[in-house]
């Protein structure tokens, strides 16, 4: 069996010049590789922007970038769990009412 290799790192991208500002973006890179010789190997990479540092005449300011996709998926999963639990309760109550 082949061991899975997981790595997480933050990579600074190429600076962007915008007028009197210099923007330094940072990206979170999560990679995973693994598998077994008889079934094949896999490789997965996920990249997401995490922050931007804006350097200007008044100094440098750090701006975090929220992960809107992850927030939306978490809310959808919570709603799905609530609907499943409510459906289970309704089914149990309906079966108890028949007796």
N, CA, C and O atoms as a GROMACS GRO file, in nm:
protein
  396
    1UNK      N    1   0.085  -0.119   0.000
    1UNK     CA    2   0.000   0.000   0.000
    1UNK      C    3   0.089   0.124   0.000
    1UNK      O    4   0.189   0.130   0.071
    2UNK      N    5   0.051   0.221  -0.078
    2UNK     CA    6   0.128   0.344  -0.092
    2UNK      C    7   0.072   0.448   0.003
    2UNK      O    8  -0.050   0.466   0.013
    3UNK      N    9   0.159   0.517   0.070
    3UNK     CA   10   0.119   0.621   0.165
    3UNK      C   11   0.072   0.746   0.090
    3UNK      O   12   0.130   0.784  -0.011
    4UNK      N   13  -0.032   0.810   0.143
    4UNK     CA   14  -0.082   0.934   0.085
    4UNK      C   15   0.005   1.051   0.132
    4UNK      O   16   0.041   1.058   0.249
    5UNK      N   17   0.038   1.140   0.042
    5UNK     CA   18   0.122   1.255   0.073
    5UNK      C   19   0.038   1.382   0.063
    5UNK      O   20  -0.011   1.417  -0.045
    6UNK      N   21   0.020   1.452   0.176
    6UNK     CA   22  -0.059   1.574   0.179
    6UNK      C   23   0.032   1.692   0.213
    6UNK      O   24   0.117   1.683   0.302
    7UNK      N   25   0.012   1.801   0.142
    7UNK     CA   26   0.090   1.923   0.169
    7UNK      C   27   0.000   2.044   0.162
    7UNK      O   28  -0.088   2.054   0.077
    8UNK      N   29   0.023   2.136   0.252
    8UNK     CA   30  -0.049   2.264   0.253
    8UNK      C   31   0.056   2.374   0.266
    8UNK      O   32   0.143   2.368   0.353
    9UNK      N   33   0.046   2.473   0.179
    9UNK     CA   34   0.141   2.585   0.187
    9UNK      C   35   0.076   2.711   0.133
    9UNK      O   36  -0.021   2.706   0.057
   10UNK      N   37   0.129   2.824   0.173
   10UNK     CA   38   0.083   2.953   0.122
   10UNK      C   39   0.192   3.005   0.029
   10UNK      O   40   0.309   3.015   0.066
   11UNK      N   41   0.150   3.039  -0.093
   11UNK     CA   42   0.243   3.083  -0.196
   11UNK      C   43   0.213   3.228  -0.230
   11UNK      O   44   0.098   3.266  -0.248
   12UNK      N   45   0.318   3.309  -0.238
   12UNK     CA   46   0.304   3.448  -0.279
   12UNK      C   47   0.312   3.456  -0.430
   12UNK      O   48   0.404   3.401  -0.491
   13UNK      N   49   0.217   3.522  -0.490
   13UNK     CA   50   0.213   3.534  -0.636
   13UNK      C   51   0.295   3.654  -0.682
   13UNK      O   52   0.354   3.726  -0.601
   14UNK      N   53   0.298   3.674  -0.811
   14UNK     CA   54   0.371   3.786  -0.870
   14UNK      C   55   0.304   3.918  -0.829
   14UNK      O   56   0.183   3.931  -0.841
   15UNK      N   57   0.380   4.016  -0.782
   15UNK     CA   58   0.322   4.145  -0.744
   15UNK      C   59   0.255   4.215  -0.863
   15UNK      O   60   0.300   4.202  -0.977
   16UNK      N   61   0.149   4.287  -0.834
   16UNK     CA   62   0.074   4.360  -0.937
   16UNK      C   63   0.086   4.509  -0.908
   16UNK      O   64   0.056   4.553  -0.797
   17UNK      N   65   0.130   4.586  -1.007
   17UNK     CA   66   0.139   4.731  -0.993
   17UNK      C   67   0.008   4.793  -1.039
   17UNK      O   68  -0.036   4.770  -1.152
   18UNK      N   69  -0.057   4.872  -0.953
   18UNK     CA   70  -0.183   4.938  -0.986
   18UNK      C   71  -0.174   5.083  -0.939
   18UNK      O   72  -0.202   5.114  -0.824
   19UNK      N   73  -0.134   5.171  -1.031
   19UNK     CA   74  -0.117   5.312  -0.995
   19UNK      C   75  -0.005   5.327  -0.894
   19UNK      O   76   0.108   5.284  -0.920
   20UNK      N   77  -0.035   5.388  -0.779
   20UNK     CA   78   0.067   5.406  -0.676
   20UNK      C   79   0.070   5.291  -0.576
   20UNK      O   80   0.142   5.296  -0.477
   21UNK      N   81  -0.010   5.188  -0.603
   21UNK     CA   82  -0.015   5.072  -0.514
   21UNK      C   83   0.056   4.952  -0.576
   21UNK      O   84   0.060   4.935  -0.697
   22UNK      N   85   0.110   4.871  -0.489
   22UNK     CA   86   0.169   4.743  -0.528
   22UNK      C   87   0.092   4.635  -0.451
   22UNK      O   88   0.092   4.635  -0.328
   23UNK      N   89   0.028   4.544  -0.523
   23UNK     CA   90  -0.054   4.440  -0.462
   23UNK      C   91   0.022   4.308  -0.462
   23UNK      O   92   0.074   4.264  -0.564
   24UNK      N   93   0.028   4.245  -0.344
   24UNK     CA   94   0.096   4.117  -0.330
   24UNK      C   95  -0.007   4.010  -0.290
   24UNK      O   96  -0.040   3.999  -0.172
   25UNK      N   97  -0.057   3.932  -0.385
   25UNK     CA   98  -0.155   3.829  -0.353
   25UNK      C   99  -0.089   3.705  -0.293
   25UNK      O  100   0.026   3.673  -0.324
   26UNK      N  101  -0.164   3.635  -0.208
   26UNK     CA  102  -0.118   3.509  -0.150
   26UNK      C  103  -0.224   3.402  -0.176
   26UNK      O  104  -0.344   3.428  -0.166
   27UNK      N  105  -0.179   3.282  -0.211
   27UNK     CA  106  -0.268   3.173  -0.246
   27UNK      C  107  -0.238   3.053  -0.156
   27UNK      O  108  -0.122   3.018  -0.135
   28UNK      N  109  -0.343   2.990  -0.103
   28UNK     CA  110  -0.330   2.868  -0.025
   28UNK      C  111  -0.335   2.751  -0.122
   28UNK      O  112  -0.433   2.735  -0.195
   29UNK      N  113  -0.230   2.669  -0.124
   29UNK     CA  114  -0.223   2.554  -0.213
   29UNK      C  115  -0.226   2.427  -0.127
   29UNK      O  116  -0.137   2.404  -0.045
   30UNK      N  117  -0.329   2.345  -0.149
   30UNK     CA  118  -0.341   2.218  -0.078
   30UNK      C  119  -0.331   2.107  -0.182
   30UNK      O  120  -0.411   2.102  -0.275
   31UNK      N  121  -0.233   2.018  -0.166
   31UNK     CA  122  -0.215   1.911  -0.262
   31UNK      C  123  -0.213   1.777  -0.191
   31UNK      O  124  -0.170   1.767  -0.076
   32UNK      N  125  -0.260   1.674  -0.261
   32UNK     CA  126  -0.262   1.540  -0.206
   32UNK      C  127  -0.230   1.442  -0.319
   32UNK      O  128  -0.284   1.451  -0.429
   33UNK      N  129  -0.143   1.349  -0.290
   33UNK     CA  130  -0.105   1.246  -0.387
   33UNK      C  131  -0.102   1.114  -0.313
   33UNK      O  132  -0.067   1.108  -0.195
   34UNK      N  133  -0.137   1.007  -0.384
   34UNK     CA  134  -0.133   0.876  -0.320
   34UNK      C  135  -0.190   0.771  -0.412
   34UNK      O  136  -0.204   0.791  -0.532
   35UNK      N  137  -0.224   0.658  -0.354
   35UNK     CA  138  -0.281   0.548  -0.430
   35UNK      C  139  -0.205   0.420  -0.405
   35UNK      O  140  -0.116   0.413  -0.321
   36UNK      N  141  -0.243   0.318  -0.481
   36UNK     CA  142  -0.179   0.187  -0.470
   36UNK      C  143  -0.135   0.142  -0.609
   36UNK      O  144  -0.199   0.176  -0.708
   37UNK      N  145  -0.027   0.067  -0.617
   37UNK     CA  146   0.024   0.026  -0.749
   37UNK      C  147  -0.077  -0.052  -0.833
   37UNK      O  148  -0.078  -0.037  -0.955
   38UNK      N  149  -0.160  -0.135  -0.771
   38UNK     CA  150  -0.252  -0.216  -0.850
   38UNK      C  151  -0.378  -0.141  -0.894
   38UNK      O  152  -0.438  -0.179  -0.995
   39UNK      N  153  -0.418  -0.037  -0.822
   39UNK     CA  154  -0.538   0.038  -0.860
   39UNK      C  155  -0.509   0.172  -0.924
   39UNK      O  156  -0.599   0.234  -0.981
   40UNK      N  157  -0.386   0.216  -0.917
   40UNK     CA  158  -0.350   0.344  -0.978
   40UNK      C  159  -0.323   0.451  -0.874
   40UNK      O  160  -0.349   0.434  -0.755
   41UNK      N  161  -0.272   0.560  -0.921
   41UNK     CA  162  -0.237   0.672  -0.835
   41UNK      C  163  -0.329   0.789  -0.863
   41UNK      O  164  -0.390   0.798  -0.969
   42UNK      N  165  -0.339   0.880  -0.766
   42UNK     CA  166  -0.420   0.998  -0.786
   42UNK      C  167  -0.340   1.121  -0.740
   42UNK      O  168  -0.245   1.111  -0.663
   43UNK      N  169  -0.383   1.234  -0.791
   43UNK     CA  170  -0.323   1.361  -0.753
   43UNK      C  171  -0.433   1.466  -0.753
   43UNK      O  172  -0.511   1.475  -0.848
   44UNK      N  173  -0.440   1.544  -0.648
   44UNK     CA  174  -0.543   1.646  -0.634
   44UNK      C  175  -0.478   1.775  -0.584
   44UNK      O  176  -0.398   1.772  -0.490
   45UNK      N  177  -0.514   1.887  -0.645
   45UNK     CA  178  -0.462   2.017  -0.602
   45UNK      C  179  -0.578   2.114  -0.591
   45UNK      O  180  -0.661   2.123  -0.682
   46UNK      N  181  -0.585   2.186  -0.480
   46UNK     CA  182  -0.687   2.289  -0.461
   46UNK      C  183  -0.615   2.419  -0.429
   46UNK      O  184  -0.530   2.424  -0.340
   47UNK      N  185  -0.649   2.522  -0.502
   47UNK     CA  186  -0.588   2.653  -0.480
   47UNK      C  187  -0.698   2.754  -0.450
   47UNK      O  188  -0.804   2.752  -0.512
   48UNK      N  189  -0.671   2.842  -0.354
   48UNK     CA  190  -0.768   2.943  -0.317
   48UNK      C  191  -0.696   3.069  -0.270
   48UNK      O  192  -0.603   3.061  -0.190
   49UNK      N  193  -0.738   3.185  -0.321
   49UNK     CA  194  -0.676   3.310  -0.274
   49UNK      C  195  -0.712   3.334  -0.128
   49UNK      O  196  -0.828   3.318  -0.088
   50UNK      N  197  -0.614   3.373  -0.048
   50UNK     CA  198  -0.639   3.394   0.095
   50UNK      C  199  -0.619   3.538   0.140
   50UNK      O  200  -0.685   3.583   0.234
   51UNK      N  201  -0.529   3.611   0.075
   51UNK     CA  202  -0.506   3.749   0.120
   51UNK      C  203  -0.436   3.831   0.012
   51UNK      O  204  -0.381   3.778  -0.085
   52UNK      N  205  -0.440   3.962   0.034
   52UNK     CA  206  -0.369   4.056  -0.052
   52UNK      C  207  -0.306   4.160   0.039
   52UNK      O  208  -0.371   4.214   0.129
   53UNK      N  209  -0.180   4.189   0.016
   53UNK     CA  210  -0.112   4.297   0.087
   53UNK      C  211  -0.101   4.414  -0.010
   53UNK      O  212  -0.042   4.401  -0.117
   54UNK      N  213  -0.158   4.527   0.029
   54UNK     CA  214  -0.154   4.648  -0.054
   54UNK      C  215  -0.048   4.742   0.002
   54UNK      O  216  -0.061   4.792   0.114
   55UNK      N  217   0.057   4.764  -0.075
   55UNK     CA  218   0.164   4.855  -0.034
   55UNK      C  219   0.143   4.986  -0.107
   55UNK      O  220   0.137   4.990  -0.230
   56UNK      N  221   0.133   5.093  -0.030
   56UNK     CA  222   0.113   5.225  -0.089
   56UNK      C  223   0.196   5.329  -0.017
   56UNK      O  224   0.281   5.296   0.066
   57UNK      N  225   0.172   5.457  -0.050
   57UNK     CA  226   0.250   5.564   0.012
   57UNK      C  227   0.232   5.570   0.164
   57UNK      O  228   0.325   5.610   0.235
   58UNK      N  229   0.115   5.533   0.215
   58UNK     CA  230   0.090   5.540   0.359
   58UNK      C  231   0.133   5.414   0.434
   58UNK      O  232   0.116   5.406   0.555
   59UNK      N  233   0.187   5.315   0.363
   59UNK     CA  234   0.233   5.191   0.426
   59UNK      C  235   0.165   5.070   0.366
   59UNK      O  236   0.098   5.078   0.263
   60UNK      N  237   0.184   4.958   0.431
   60UNK     CA  238   0.127   4.832   0.382
   60UNK      C  239   0.005   4.795   0.466
   60UNK      O  240   0.004   4.811   0.588
   61UNK      N  241  -0.098   4.745   0.397
   61UNK     CA  242  -0.220   4.699   0.465
   61UNK      C  243  -0.251   4.558   0.417
   61UNK      O  244  -0.245   4.529   0.298
   62UNK      N  245  -0.285   4.471   0.512
   62UNK     CA  246  -0.316   4.333   0.482
   62UNK      C  247  -0.468   4.316   0.475
   62UNK      O  248  -0.539   4.362   0.564
   63UNK      N  249  -0.519   4.251   0.370
   63UNK     CA  250  -0.662   4.228   0.352
   63UNK      C  251  -0.686   4.079   0.334
   63UNK      O  252  -0.635   4.017   0.241
   64UNK      N  253  -0.765   4.019   0.425
   64UNK     CA  254  -0.800   3.878   0.415
   64UNK      C  255  -0.915   3.862   0.315
   64UNK      O  256  -1.004   3.947   0.308
   65UNK      N  257  -0.914   3.755   0.239
   65UNK     CA  258  -1.021   3.725   0.144
   65UNK      C  259  -1.102   3.608   0.199
   65UNK      O  260  -1.049   3.498   0.212
   66UNK      N  261  -1.230   3.629   0.230
   66UNK     CA  262  -1.310   3.521   0.286
   66UNK      C  263  -1.338   3.413   0.181
   66UNK      O  264  -1.342   3.441   0.061
   67UNK      N  265  -1.357   3.290   0.228
   67UNK     CA  266  -1.387   3.179   0.138
   67UNK      C  267  -1.539   3.166   0.128
   67UNK      O  268  -1.601   3.092   0.206
   68UNK      N  269  -1.599   3.238   0.034
   68UNK     CA  270  -1.745   3.241   0.019
   68UNK      C  271  -1.800   3.106  -0.023
   68UNK      O  272  -1.910   3.068   0.017
   69UNK      N  273  -1.726   3.032  -0.104
   69UNK     CA  274  -1.772   2.900  -0.149
   69UNK      C  275  -1.784   2.805  -0.031
   69UNK      O  276  -1.885   2.735  -0.019
   70UNK      N  277  -1.684   2.801   0.055
   70UNK     CA  278  -1.688   2.713   0.171
   70UNK      C  279  -1.802   2.752   0.265
   70UNK      O  280  -1.868   2.665   0.321
   71UNK      N  281  -1.824   2.880   0.283
   71UNK     CA  282  -1.934   2.925   0.369
   71UNK      C  283  -2.069   2.882   0.312
   71UNK      O  284  -2.156   2.836   0.387
   72UNK      N  285  -2.088   2.896   0.181
   72UNK     CA  286  -2.214   2.856   0.119
   72UNK      C  287  -2.234   2.705   0.127
   72UNK      O  288  -2.345   2.660   0.155
   73UNK      N  289  -2.129   2.627   0.104
   73UNK     CA  290  -2.141   2.482   0.114
   73UNK      C  291  -2.172   2.438   0.256
   73UNK      O  292  -2.249   2.343   0.276
   74UNK      N  293  -2.114   2.503   0.355
   74UNK     CA  294  -2.143   2.470   0.494
   74UNK      C  295  -2.288   2.500   0.529
   74UNK      O  296  -2.352   2.421   0.599
   75UNK      N  297  -2.340   2.611   0.481
   75UNK     CA  298  -2.481   2.644   0.506
   75UNK      C  299  -2.572   2.544   0.437
   75UNK      O  300  -2.673   2.504   0.495
   76UNK      N  301  -2.540   2.504   0.315
   76UNK     CA  302  -2.622   2.406   0.244
   76UNK      C  303  -2.620   2.271   0.315
   76UNK      O  304  -2.723   2.204   0.322
   77UNK      N  305  -2.506   2.230   0.368
   77UNK     CA  306  -2.497   2.104   0.442
   77UNK      C  307  -2.580   2.110   0.570
   77UNK      O  308  -2.644   2.011   0.606
   78UNK      N  309  -2.578   2.224   0.639
   78UNK     CA  310  -2.658   2.240   0.761
   78UNK      C  311  -2.806   2.232   0.730
   78UNK      O  312  -2.881   2.167   0.803
   79UNK      N  313  -2.850   2.297   0.624
   79UNK     CA  314  -2.992   2.292   0.585
   79UNK      C  315  -3.031   2.149   0.548
   79UNK      O  316  -3.140   2.104   0.585
   80UNK      N  317  -2.946   2.078   0.477
   80UNK     CA  318  -2.973   1.940   0.441
   80UNK      C  319  -2.987   1.850   0.564
   80UNK      O  320  -3.075   1.764   0.568
   81UNK      N  321  -2.900   1.870   0.662
   81UNK     CA  322  -2.907   1.791   0.786
   81UNK      C  323  -3.036   1.821   0.863
   81UNK      O  324  -3.098   1.730   0.918
   82UNK      N  325  -3.076   1.948   0.866
   82UNK     CA  326  -3.199   1.985   0.936
   82UNK      C  327  -3.320   1.925   0.866
   82UNK      O  328  -3.411   1.875   0.933
   83UNK      N  329  -3.324   1.929   0.733
   83UNK     CA  330  -3.435   1.870   0.658
   83UNK      C  331  -3.441   1.719   0.681
   83UNK      O  332  -3.549   1.664   0.698
   84UNK      N  333  -3.326   1.652   0.681
   84UNK     CA  334  -3.323   1.508   0.704
   84UNK      C  335  -3.373   1.474   0.844
   84UNK      O  336  -3.450   1.379   0.861
   85UNK      N  337  -3.330   1.550   0.945
   85UNK     CA  338  -3.374   1.525   1.082
   85UNK      C  339  -3.525   1.550   1.097
   85UNK      O  340  -3.594   1.473   1.162
   86UNK      N  341  -3.575   1.658   1.037
   86UNK     CA  342  -3.718   1.688   1.045
   86UNK      C  343  -3.800   1.581   0.975
   86UNK      O  344  -3.907   1.544   1.024
   87UNK      N  345  -3.753   1.530   0.862
   87UNK     CA  346  -3.822   1.424   0.791
   87UNK      C  347  -3.826   1.296   0.875
   87UNK      O  348  -3.927   1.227   0.879
   88UNK      N  349  -3.715   1.265   0.940
   88UNK     CA  350  -3.710   1.147   1.027
   88UNK      C  351  -3.811   1.158   1.140
   88UNK      O  352  -3.881   1.061   1.171
   89UNK      N  353  -3.819   1.274   1.202
   89UNK     CA  354  -3.914   1.295   1.312
   89UNK      C  355  -4.057   1.280   1.262
   89UNK      O  356  -4.139   1.218   1.329
   90UNK      N  357  -4.090   1.336   1.147
   90UNK     CA  358  -4.225   1.326   1.092
   90UNK      C  359  -4.260   1.180   1.062
   90UNK      O  360  -4.372   1.137   1.089
   91UNK      N  361  -4.166   1.104   1.006
   91UNK     CA  362  -4.192   0.964   0.975
   91UNK      C  363  -4.216   0.885   1.103
   91UNK      O  364  -4.309   0.804   1.110
   92UNK      N  365  -4.134   0.907   1.205
   92UNK     CA  366  -4.151   0.836   1.332
   92UNK      C  367  -4.286   0.872   1.395
   92UNK      O  368  -4.357   0.784   1.443
   93UNK      N  369  -4.322   0.998   1.395
   93UNK     CA  370  -4.452   1.039   1.454
   93UNK      C  371  -4.569   0.981   1.376
   93UNK      O  372  -4.669   0.942   1.435
   94UNK      N  373  -4.558   0.975   1.242
   94UNK     CA  374  -4.664   0.917   1.159
   94UNK      C  375  -4.681   0.769   1.190
   94UNK      O  376  -4.793   0.720   1.195
   95UNK      N  377  -4.572   0.697   1.209
   95UNK     CA  378  -4.582   0.554   1.240
   95UNK      C  379  -4.639   0.532   1.379
   95UNK      O  380  -4.714   0.436   1.400
   96UNK      N  381  -4.605   0.618   1.472
   96UNK     CA  382  -4.661   0.605   1.607
   96UNK      C  383  -4.810   0.638   1.607
   96UNK      O  384  -4.885   0.580   1.685
   97UNK      N  385  -4.851   0.729   1.524
   97UNK     CA  386  -4.994   0.768   1.518
   97UNK      C  387  -5.079   0.657   1.458
   97UNK      O  388  -5.197   0.647   1.490
   98UNK      N  389  -5.022   0.572   1.371
   98UNK     CA  390  -5.097   0.462   1.310
   98UNK      C  391  -5.129   0.352   1.411
   98UNK      O  392  -5.229   0.281   1.395
   99UNK      N  393  -5.047   0.336   1.512
   99UNK     CA  394  -5.068   0.229   1.611
   99UNK      C  395  -5.178   0.262   1.702
   99UNK      O  396  -5.209   0.184   1.792
   0.00000   0.00000   0.00000
